[in-house]
């Protein structure tokens, strides 16, 4: 299948060509990352050990050269914020 330049491919499975859907997918990806990071941060807080290596474990592939539009990058940013909030006992999302 040929992907048009304005389409966004998510994990090779879906094409989203409308700006509203891209926004919804971005928020959902970031929210998912935040929630998983928040839980990991709370767990580490209970252990009283900030585990920076945990921030990078099980978060999917590394961001695509820092491309802020990739779903991996968006997920990771949400995860990092969620981890820090969970560890510090705050919720900012």
KAWOSUL-V632299 format. One record per helix or strand of 3 or more residues. SS is the DSSP state (hx for helix, st for strand). FROM is the first residue (numbers start at 1). LEN is the number of residues. Records with the same first field share a line. If there is no record, write none. Layout:
SS: FROM-LEN ; FROM-LEN
This chain:
st: 8-3 ; 14-3
hx: 19-29 ; 52-5 ; 71-18
